[in-house]
Amino acid sequence: MIPNLSADAGRHNSELDVISDLGELETVLSWFERQQHPDVPSDLWMQAQMALVEGFTNAVRHAHAHLVAPPQVHLSLQLSSQAFRIQIIDHGEPFDFAAALARVEAEIAASGQDPLAREAHWGLVMFLKLQKEYGWTISHCRHDDGTNGLSLSHPLRADESVVGSC
């Protein structure tokens, strides 16, 4: 499907800051649903929603778990005629996302088991599947201000590609 978003009027950007608390998941999902655009295929939208929930809950449960006063999680969504992108910014310790993905991928390959039969790291399994089977570009980086950025991008046109960046 080729979106009919024009080059100038077609950009859509939205941001949300929420306290790092799982109780805010309803707020996050409500915000995300208000951003839905008819040019984004429903299967892509559902994949993005799952990734957003996983990224947000990981920030709350893991990145911010050791912090006494939970900071905010910053969420952003960008939509253009070429791509759909979600970013999740947390204040946790540095995390080697690429190494974690590689480790889980190697464990799955070595075990020969159904990845969903795992007891842990389901989110990493989901992110691997989004990359390998659904064309998502996922990157994670540490920013100069001490925050971590998870970026999830997907092209909206078959002839486009996206480059991951935080």
Z-matrix of the N, CA and C atoms (Angstrom, degrees):
N
C 1 1.455
C 2 1.517 1 108.73
N 3 1.299 2 118.19 1 130.26
C 4 1.456 3 122.78 2 177.54
C 5 1.521 4 108.20 3 -102.07
N 6 1.319 5 117.28 4 116.11
C 7 1.457 6 120.26 5 -179.44
C 8 1.521 7 111.56 6 -61.98
N 9 1.320 8 115.62 7 150.24
C 10 1.459 9 120.26 8 177.61
C 11 1.526 10 111.27 9 -96.40
N 12 1.316 11 116.78 10 20.09
C 13 1.460 12 119.90 11 177.98
C 14 1.523 13 108.54 12 -67.32
N 15 1.294 14 117.42 13 127.64
C 16 1.468 15 120.12 14 178.54
C 17 1.513 16 109.72 15 -77.16
N 18 1.320 17 117.26 16 161.83
C 19 1.463 18 121.91 17 -176.57
C 20 1.522 19 111.90 18 -59.52
N 21 1.349 20 117.59 19 -38.02
C 22 1.465 21 117.06 20 -177.33
C 23 1.513 22 112.27 21 -93.94
N 24 1.308 23 117.00 22 -50.45
C 25 1.458 24 119.93 23 -175.32
C 26 1.517 25 111.70 24 -80.19
N 27 1.323 26 117.47 25 -10.85
C 28 1.446 27 120.91 26 -173.09
C 29 1.507 28 116.56 27 -81.63
N 30 1.300 29 117.80 28 -11.31
C 31 1.468 30 118.31 29 179.81
C 32 1.521 31 109.67 30 -77.01
N 33 1.299 32 113.66 31 134.37
C 34 1.458 33 119.28 32 177.19
C 35 1.522 34 107.23 33 -132.15
N 36 1.301 35 116.76 34 123.24
C 37 1.457 36 122.41 35 178.78
C 38 1.516 37 108.82 36 -127.68
N 39 1.318 38 115.69 37 139.27
C 40 1.454 39 120.46 38 177.24
C 41 1.521 40 108.33 39 -146.29
N 42 1.335 41 116.17 40 144.76
C 43 1.453 42 121.73 41 179.74
C 44 1.517 43 109.85 42 -132.64
N 45 1.327 44 114.52 43 152.85
C 46 1.455 45 120.93 44 178.25
C 47 1.516 46 108.38 45 -147.81
N 48 1.316 47 116.52 46 133.41
C 49 1.460 48 122.75 47 172.33
C 50 1.517 49 107.35 48 -113.65
N 51 1.333 50 115.89 49 126.78
C 52 1.465 51 120.60 50 178.25
C 53 1.519 52 109.00 51 -132.92
N 54 1.323 53 115.67 52 151.86
C 55 1.452 54 120.69 53 177.65
C 56 1.529 55 107.75 54 -65.01
N 57 1.304 56 116.17 55 146.00
C 58 1.455 57 122.09 56 -177.99
C 59 1.524 58 109.81 57 -74.95
N 60 1.322 59 114.99 58 84.98
C 61 1.458 60 122.26 59 -177.28
C 62 1.521 61 107.50 60 -152.07
N 63 1.331 62 117.20 61 133.05
C 64 1.468 63 119.69 62 -179.74
C 65 1.519 64 112.39 63 -61.77
N 66 1.327 65 116.88 64 -21.50
C 67 1.456 66 120.66 65 175.83
C 68 1.524 67 112.73 66 -64.23
N 69 1.335 68 116.63 67 -16.38
C 70 1.463 69 121.18 68 178.97
C 71 1.530 70 113.04 69 -85.76
N 72 1.322 71 117.64 70 -0.93
C 73 1.464 72 120.53 71 -178.15
C 74 1.525 73 111.92 72 -59.07
N 75 1.317 74 117.46 73 -37.42
C 76 1.468 75 120.64 74 177.48
C 77 1.531 76 110.68 75 -62.39
N 78 1.326 77 117.31 76 -40.98
C 79 1.465 78 121.47 77 176.92
C 80 1.519 79 110.52 78 -62.70
N 81 1.341 80 116.46 79 -43.85
C 82 1.464 81 121.75 80 179.34
C 83 1.524 82 110.50 81 -60.94
N 84 1.317 83 116.88 82 -47.55
C 85 1.474 84 120.12 83 -178.83
C 86 1.524 85 112.19 84 -66.62
N 87 1.316 86 116.20 85 -38.10
C 88 1.463 87 120.03 86 177.68
C 89 1.533 88 110.36 87 -62.88
N 90 1.329 89 116.27 88 -45.77
C 91 1.476 90 121.14 89 176.84
C 92 1.520 91 110.39 90 -58.36
N 93 1.321 92 116.75 91 -46.70
C 94 1.462 93 121.52 92 -177.71
C 95 1.536 94 110.83 93 -62.01
N 96 1.301 95 117.19 94 -44.12
C 97 1.477 96 120.22 95 -179.22
C 98 1.532 97 111.66 96 -64.31
N 99 1.314 98 118.21 97 -32.70
C 100 1.468 99 120.63 98 177.67
C 101 1.526 100 112.02 99 -67.58
N 102 1.329 101 117.12 100 -18.76
C 103 1.468 102 121.10 101 -178.73
C 104 1.527 103 112.26 102 -87.52
N 105 1.311 104 117.63 103 -10.55
C 106 1.460 105 120.41 104 -173.00
C 107 1.528 106 111.11 105 -54.07
N 108 1.329 107 114.84 106 135.64
C 109 1.460 108 121.97 107 -177.61
C 110 1.525 109 108.47 108 -121.14
N 111 1.331 110 117.75 109 138.63
C 112 1.473 111 120.10 110 -177.13
C 113 1.529 112 113.80 111 -62.74
N 114 1.320 113 118.06 112 -18.23
C 115 1.460 114 119.86 113 179.76
C 116 1.526 115 113.74 114 -85.06
N 117 1.318 116 116.89 115 -5.25
C 118 1.459 117 120.18 116 176.78
C 119 1.531 118 107.02 117 -95.00
N 120 1.342 119 116.79 118 118.83
C 121 1.469 120 119.77 119 -179.69
C 122 1.528 121 111.27 120 -56.53
N 123 1.328 122 116.82 121 144.76
C 124 1.467 123 121.06 122 -175.33
C 125 1.526 124 112.62 123 -61.54
N 126 1.342 125 118.56 124 -35.75
C 127 1.458 126 118.71 125 179.13
C 128 1.531 127 110.94 126 -67.02
N 129 1.324 128 117.21 127 -37.62
C 130 1.458 129 121.30 128 177.15
C 131 1.531 130 110.08 129 -66.07
N 132 1.336 131 116.39 130 -40.82
C 133 1.454 132 120.84 131 179.07
C 134 1.529 133 111.05 132 -62.19
N 135 1.323 134 117.18 133 -41.24
C 136 1.467 135 121.19 134 179.71
C 137 1.536 136 110.77 135 -66.97
N 138 1.331 137 117.41 136 -40.27
C 139 1.462 138 121.00 137 176.42
C 140 1.533 139 109.66 138 -60.46
N 141 1.316 140 115.76 139 -44.41
C 142 1.465 141 120.50 140 -179.88
C 143 1.527 142 110.72 141 -63.42
N 144 1.309 143 116.75 142 -40.37
C 145 1.457 144 120.53 143 -179.92
C 146 1.533 145 110.56 144 -63.97
N 147 1.332 146 116.79 145 -43.51
C 148 1.470 147 119.87 146 177.63
C 149 1.526 148 110.81 147 -61.75
N 150 1.329 149 116.66 148 -43.58
C 151 1.463 150 121.21 149 -179.88
C 152 1.530 151 110.94 150 -64.90
N 153 1.324 152 116.65 151 -39.75
C 154 1.464 153 120.99 152 177.70
C 155 1.528 154 110.77 153 -61.90
N 156 1.316 155 116.99 154 -46.73
C 157 1.468 156 120.88 155 179.45
C 158 1.523 157 109.95 156 -61.20
N 159 1.322 158 117.50 157 -45.30
C 160 1.465 159 120.90 158 -179.94
C 161 1.531 160 111.02 159 -63.64
N 162 1.331 161 116.71 160 -45.73
C 163 1.459 162 120.33 161 179.73
C 164 1.521 163 112.16 162 -62.69
N 165 1.322 164 116.96 163 -43.08
C 166 1.461 165 120.92 164 179.67
C 167 1.527 166 110.90 165 -65.59
N 168 1.323 167 117.68 166 -47.58
C 169 1.463 168 119.85 167 -178.91
C 170 1.528 169 111.27 168 -65.25
N 171 1.336 170 117.91 169 -34.17
C 172 1.469 171 119.81 170 175.51
C 173 1.523 172 111.18 171 -64.59
N 174 1.321 173 117.06 172 -40.17
C 175 1.466 174 119.98 173 177.59
C 176 1.523 175 110.16 174 -61.07
N 177 1.319 176 117.17 175 -44.54
C 178 1.467 177 121.78 176 -178.36
C 179 1.529 178 111.10 177 -69.00
N 180 1.329 179 116.53 178 -51.37
C 181 1.473 180 120.76 179 -173.03
C 182 1.521 181 114.45 180 -76.57
N 183 1.311 182 117.25 181 -32.18
C 184 1.457 183 119.74 182 -173.40
C 185 1.531 184 112.54 183 -112.91
N 186 1.316 185 117.67 184 -57.74
C 187 1.466 186 120.33 185 -175.08
C 188 1.525 187 111.99 186 -63.60
N 189 1.319 188 116.96 187 -38.76
C 190 1.463 189 120.17 188 -175.41
C 191 1.521 190 113.58 189 -103.52
N 192 1.320 191 118.37 190 3.27
C 193 1.466 192 122.03 191 -174.55
C 194 1.523 193 113.25 192 -58.06
N 195 1.319 194 117.76 193 -35.75
C 196 1.469 195 121.44 194 -175.75
C 197 1.527 196 113.37 195 -88.23
N 198 1.314 197 117.73 196 -4.44
C 199 1.464 198 120.95 197 -176.34
C 200 1.525 199 110.14 198 -87.02
N 201 1.316 200 116.55 199 132.61
C 202 1.465 201 121.43 200 -176.48
C 203 1.525 202 111.36 201 -67.94
N 204 1.299 203 116.91 202 -54.11
C 205 1.466 204 120.75 203 177.57
C 206 1.527 205 106.65 204 -100.24
N 207 1.330 206 117.40 205 106.27
C 208 1.456 207 118.57 206 -175.56
C 209 1.528 208 112.44 207 -58.64
N 210 1.325 209 116.24 208 127.50
C 211 1.467 210 119.63 209 177.18
C 212 1.525 211 110.20 210 -78.86
N 213 1.290 212 115.63 211 -177.51
C 214 1.456 213 119.88 212 177.08
C 215 1.522 214 110.38 213 -86.65
N 216 1.314 215 113.67 214 155.45
C 217 1.461 216 121.72 215 170.27
C 218 1.522 217 105.07 216 -106.27
N 219 1.322 218 116.00 217 130.47
C 220 1.461 219 121.12 218 179.87
C 221 1.525 220 108.37 219 -101.02
N 222 1.321 221 115.59 220 127.48
C 223 1.462 222 122.26 221 179.17
C 224 1.518 223 109.12 222 -119.13
N 225 1.315 224 115.62 223 140.92
C 226 1.462 225 118.43 224 174.32
C 227 1.523 226 109.24 225 -141.92
N 228 1.302 227 114.12 226 150.66
C 229 1.453 228 122.42 227 178.13
C 230 1.521 229 107.10 228 -131.55
N 231 1.324 230 116.18 229 129.69
C 232 1.464 231 120.96 230 175.27
C 233 1.520 232 107.94 231 -124.81
N 234 1.304 233 114.74 232 134.40
C 235 1.457 234 121.47 233 179.69
C 236 1.517 235 107.91 234 -131.88
N 237 1.325 236 115.97 235 126.18
C 238 1.458 237 121.27 236 174.82
C 239 1.515 238 107.60 237 -131.51
N 240 1.310 239 116.95 238 -179.15
C 241 1.462 240 119.39 239 179.00
C 242 1.521 241 111.25 240 -68.15
N 243 1.337 242 117.70 241 -18.43
C 244 1.455 243 120.93 242 -178.51
C 245 1.525 244 114.51 243 -98.64
N 246 1.323 245 117.74 244 -34.20
C 247 1.464 246 118.96 245 -170.55
C 248 1.522 247 113.43 246 -150.63
N 249 1.298 248 112.66 247 161.13
C 250 1.450 249 124.85 248 177.33
C 251 1.528 250 105.73 249 -120.65
N 252 1.337 251 118.15 250 129.13
C 253 1.460 252 120.57 251 -175.18
C 254 1.521 253 111.02 252 -141.42
N 255 1.324 254 114.81 253 137.88
C 256 1.462 255 122.42 254 175.27
C 257 1.521 256 106.97 255 -122.88
N 258 1.332 257 116.09 256 138.96
C 259 1.455 258 120.83 257 174.24
C 260 1.522 259 109.28 258 -127.67
N 261 1.325 260 114.87 259 140.95
C 262 1.460 261 122.07 260 178.17
C 263 1.526 262 106.63 261 -127.52
N 264 1.321 263 116.34 262 121.41
C 265 1.462 264 121.72 263 -178.17
C 266 1.526 265 108.81 264 -112.91
N 267 1.347 266 115.91 265 126.68
C 268 1.463 267 120.26 266 177.63
C 269 1.528 268 110.08 267 -124.54
N 270 1.327 269 115.86 268 173.19
C 271 1.463 270 122.43 269 -176.55
C 272 1.524 271 112.10 270 -113.02
N 273 1.310 272 117.66 271 23.89
C 274 1.456 273 121.42 272 -177.83
C 275 1.517 274 113.42 273 -79.34
N 276 1.324 275 114.54 274 -177.32
C 277 1.459 276 122.39 275 176.43
C 278 1.525 277 109.14 276 -68.47
N 279 1.322 278 117.69 277 160.75
C 280 1.465 279 120.24 278 176.18
C 281 1.529 280 110.44 279 -56.51
N 282 1.311 281 115.81 280 145.59
C 283 1.465 282 122.10 281 -177.63
C 284 1.522 283 108.30 282 -140.48
N 285 1.323 284 116.79 283 128.79
C 286 1.462 285 121.27 284 179.53
C 287 1.525 286 108.88 285 -89.96
N 288 1.312 287 115.34 286 84.79
C 289 1.464 288 123.01 287 -176.55
C 290 1.530 289 110.98 288 -61.39
N 291 1.331 290 117.40 289 -44.16
C 292 1.469 291 120.79 290 -178.55
C 293 1.528 292 110.74 291 -61.24
N 294 1.323 293 117.29 292 -42.09
C 295 1.467 294 120.70 293 179.08
C 296 1.531 295 110.61 294 -66.38
N 297 1.319 296 116.86 295 -39.81
C 298 1.467 297 120.39 296 178.84
C 299 1.527 298 110.61 297 -63.88
N 300 1.347 299 117.05 298 -42.70
C 301 1.476 300 120.09 299 176.81
C 302 1.521 301 110.56 300 -61.79
N 303 1.333 302 117.22 301 -45.21
C 304 1.463 303 121.12 302 -179.15
C 305 1.531 304 110.89 303 -62.30
N 306 1.325 305 116.89 304 -40.89
C 307 1.461 306 121.46 305 179.84
C 308 1.530 307 111.01 306 -62.90
N 309 1.316 308 116.28 307 -45.90
C 310 1.467 309 120.16 308 -179.83
C 311 1.527 310 110.33 309 -66.25
N 312 1.315 311 116.77 310 -40.87
C 313 1.461 312 120.39 311 178.97
C 314 1.533 313 110.46 312 -61.84
N 315 1.322 314 117.60 313 -42.34
C 316 1.469 315 121.47 314 178.48
C 317 1.525 316 110.95 315 -65.51
N 318 1.315 317 116.87 316 -40.44
C 319 1.469 318 120.50 317 178.88
C 320 1.527 319 110.67 318 -63.26
N 321 1.309 320 116.59 319 -41.87
C 322 1.465 321 120.63 320 179.26
C 323 1.526 322 110.08 321 -64.39
N 324 1.325 323 116.45 322 -46.07
C 325 1.466 324 120.82 323 -179.49
C 326 1.527 325 111.07 324 -62.72
N 327 1.328 326 117.37 325 -41.83
C 328 1.462 327 121.44 326 -177.85
C 329 1.526 328 112.23 327 -69.69
N 330 1.322 329 116.70 328 -34.00
C 331 1.469 330 119.67 329 -175.89
C 332 1.522 331 112.43 330 -82.44
N 333 1.311 332 116.82 331 -28.52
C 334 1.461 333 119.76 332 -177.03
C 335 1.516 334 113.19 333 68.38
N 336 1.319 335 116.77 334 9.39
C 337 1.454 336 121.22 335 -178.51
C 338 1.522 337 111.38 336 -91.30
N 339 1.306 338 114.55 337 163.10
C 340 1.456 339 121.50 338 174.10
C 341 1.528 340 107.99 339 -62.10
N 342 1.339 341 117.73 340 123.71
C 343 1.469 342 119.47 341 -178.48
C 344 1.526 343 113.19 342 -58.35
N 345 1.318 344 117.21 343 -25.53
C 346 1.465 345 119.47 344 -179.51
C 347 1.525 346 112.19 345 -78.61
N 348 1.329 347 116.83 346 -8.38
C 349 1.459 348 120.61 347 177.07
C 350 1.530 349 111.02 348 -81.56
N 351 1.308 350 116.91 349 -2.93
C 352 1.468 351 122.00 350 179.87
C 353 1.522 352 110.78 351 -66.70
N 354 1.312 353 115.55 352 153.85
C 355 1.457 354 120.30 353 176.51
C 356 1.522 355 112.17 354 -92.22
N 357 1.333 356 116.71 355 -20.91
C 358 1.468 357 120.07 356 -176.08
C 359 1.521 358 109.92 357 -140.92
N 360 1.308 359 115.22 358 167.18
C 361 1.459 360 123.35 359 175.44
C 362 1.536 361 113.72 360 64.20
N 363 1.298 362 116.80 361 33.45
C 364 1.462 363 120.14 362 178.08
C 365 1.520 364 110.98 363 -62.78
N 366 1.306 365 116.93 364 -34.83
C 367 1.463 366 120.37 365 179.31
C 368 1.511 367 111.46 366 -61.56
N 369 1.323 368 117.04 367 -42.35
C 370 1.464 369 120.00 368 177.86
C 371 1.526 370 110.56 369 -64.74
N 372 1.321 371 116.56 370 -38.28
C 373 1.470 372 120.10 371 176.84
C 374 1.524 373 109.52 372 -61.45
N 375 1.330 374 116.56 373 -43.17
C 376 1.464 375 120.79 374 179.14
C 377 1.522 376 111.07 375 -63.96
N 378 1.333 377 117.90 376 -43.85
C 379 1.458 378 120.82 377 178.82
C 380 1.532 379 111.06 378 -62.56
N 381 1.328 380 117.56 379 -39.48
C 382 1.469 381 120.88 380 175.83
C 383 1.525 382 110.92 381 -60.10
N 384 1.316 383 115.31 382 -45.34
C 385 1.471 384 120.17 383 -179.53
C 386 1.532 385 110.58 384 -63.57
N 387 1.320 386 117.46 385 -41.94
C 388 1.462 387 120.36 386 178.21
C 389 1.526 388 110.85 387 -60.25
N 390 1.328 389 116.79 388 -39.93
C 391 1.463 390 120.49 389 179.48
C 392 1.522 391 111.46 390 -70.00
N 393 1.305 392 116.82 391 -52.96
C 394 1.459 393 121.57 392 -170.30
C 395 1.526 394 114.21 393 -77.24
N 396 1.311 395 116.95 394 -34.63
C 397 1.458 396 119.48 395 -173.66
C 398 1.523 397 114.60 396 -107.82
N 399 1.341 398 117.15 397 -18.65
C 400 1.455 399 118.88 398 -174.33
C 401 1.520 400 114.56 399 -123.45
N 402 1.321 401 118.07 400 4.81
C 403 1.451 402 121.59 401 172.21
C 404 1.522 403 117.24 402 78.45
N 405 1.324 404 118.04 403 19.38
C 406 1.453 405 121.48 404 177.99
C 407 1.524 406 109.77 405 -80.55
N 408 1.311 407 116.56 406 144.99
C 409 1.448 408 123.12 407 170.74
C 410 1.519 409 106.16 408 -106.17
N 411 1.336 410 115.88 409 121.95
C 412 1.463 411 120.38 410 -176.41
C 413 1.525 412 107.98 411 -125.14
N 414 1.317 413 115.27 412 128.07
C 415 1.458 414 119.57 413 177.93
C 416 1.524 415 109.45 414 -135.58
N 417 1.319 416 114.53 415 156.70
C 418 1.459 417 121.87 416 -179.43
C 419 1.518 418 107.22 417 -139.11
N 420 1.314 419 117.07 418 132.84
C 421 1.466 420 118.62 419 179.82
C 422 1.524 421 110.62 420 -146.22
N 423 1.305 422 112.92 421 162.34
C 424 1.459 423 121.59 422 175.95
C 425 1.523 424 107.15 423 -98.94
N 426 1.320 425 117.23 424 127.75
C 427 1.462 426 121.88 425 179.22
C 428 1.524 427 110.76 426 -90.09
N 429 1.320 428 115.39 427 159.86
C 430 1.467 429 121.71 428 179.53
C 431 1.531 430 112.90 429 -60.26
N 432 1.327 431 117.03 430 -26.25
C 433 1.466 432 120.10 431 -179.05
C 434 1.531 433 112.94 432 -83.97
N 435 1.343 434 117.22 433 6.08
C 436 1.456 435 121.04 434 178.16
C 437 1.507 436 114.88 435 87.87
N 438 1.320 437 118.18 436 8.27
C 439 1.456 438 121.26 437 177.12
C 440 1.532 439 109.68 438 -98.12
N 441 1.315 440 115.23 439 163.38
C 442 1.461 441 122.90 440 175.07
C 443 1.513 442 108.39 441 -109.26
N 444 1.318 443 116.24 442 142.02
C 445 1.459 444 120.67 443 178.12
C 446 1.515 445 111.20 444 -122.83
N 447 1.314 446 116.16 445 126.90
C 448 1.454 447 123.02 446 172.61
C 449 1.517 448 106.40 447 -107.32
N 450 1.328 449 116.49 448 122.42
C 451 1.460 450 121.55 449 -178.38
C 452 1.520 451 109.08 450 -119.50
N 453 1.327 452 116.03 451 129.92
C 454 1.461 453 122.91 452 179.54
C 455 1.525 454 107.66 453 -125.05
N 456 1.324 455 116.47 454 119.63
C 457 1.467 456 120.90 455 -176.41
C 458 1.515 457 110.59 456 -129.96
N 459 1.327 458 114.71 457 148.62
C 460 1.458 459 120.95 458 176.65
C 461 1.523 460 108.81 459 -145.57
N 462 1.338 461 116.80 460 133.66
C 463 1.469 462 119.03 461 177.18
C 464 1.527 463 110.23 462 -68.62
N 465 1.328 464 115.66 463 150.68
C 466 1.459 465 120.32 464 177.92
C 467 1.522 466 111.98 465 -101.03
N 468 1.325 467 115.33 466 -5.23
C 469 1.464 468 119.63 467 177.62
C 470 1.513 469 108.54 468 -126.42
N 471 1.315 470 116.35 469 142.79
C 472 1.462 471 121.21 470 -177.85
C 473 1.525 472 112.08 471 -60.52
N 474 1.310 473 117.39 472 -29.27
C 475 1.471 474 120.34 473 -177.22
C 476 1.528 475 112.47 474 -91.98
N 477 1.322 476 118.31 475 9.50
C 478 1.458 477 122.32 476 -179.46
C 479 1.524 478 109.81 477 -109.10
N 480 1.287 479 116.19 478 159.57
C 481 1.452 480 121.73 479 170.31
C 482 1.517 481 106.75 480 -137.75
N 483 1.306 482 115.00 481 161.84
C 484 1.463 483 119.98 482 178.22
C 485 1.509 484 108.46 483 -124.50
N 486 1.295 485 114.57 484 149.86
C 487 1.457 486 120.61 485 177.38
C 488 1.523 487 106.90 486 -108.03
N 489 1.314 488 115.75 487 130.84
C 490 1.458 489 119.46 488 179.75
C 491 1.516 490 112.15 489 -72.35
N 492 1.296 491 115.48 490 133.71
C 493 1.455 492 120.86 491 173.33
C 494 1.511 493 108.63 492 -154.82
N 495 1.289 494 114.61 493 152.29
C 496 1.461 495 119.26 494 -179.04
C 497 1.498 496 108.26 495 -94.13
